[in-house]
Amino acid sequence: MTTQLAPYQSAIEKSRDKFIAAAGDLLRYEDESIFAMQAIGKTDYSITIANKNPQSVQLAMRNLAATGLTLNPAHSYAYLVPRDGAIVLDLSYKGLIKIATDCGAVLWARADIVYSGDTFTYRGPAAMPDVVCDPFKKDRGEVV
């Protein structure tokens, strides 16, 4: 019995050679293709968009390979999301930090959420800000 692939699944498979060429040793196509199938398959909306625009899936896979970031949900570096009738690659703040530290643009980075009930003092781009908060407080206010 032959199982026919959905258009988005075929698009992922068609991206194989260019993905491998672009990713080099940074990513394994076999792993990333599974992560891509999982990401797109999470919602009917994603599947519908991906099947209507399989070329966008191929391009998103090529963009993924070019970044060197993984779709592995345990890392939360990058996501395939439906937007404006296409599947696009979105990088998370964790992915952007990884790129910046891996290329040496920054040595270290950290991201925290600041709430309206916190005391936040910005000390300029070259110094760490001061944040004073009670992390156990039930309502720290709105995200600012």
Buried (B, 14 or more C-beta within 10 A) or exposed (E): EEEEEBBBBBBBEBBBEBBBEBBEEEBEBEEBBBBBBEBBBEEEEBBEBBBBBBEBBBBBBBBBBBBBBBBBEEBEBBBBBBEEEBBBBEBBEBBBBBBBEEEEEEEEEEEEEBBEEBEBEEEEEEEEEEBEBEEEEEEBEEEE
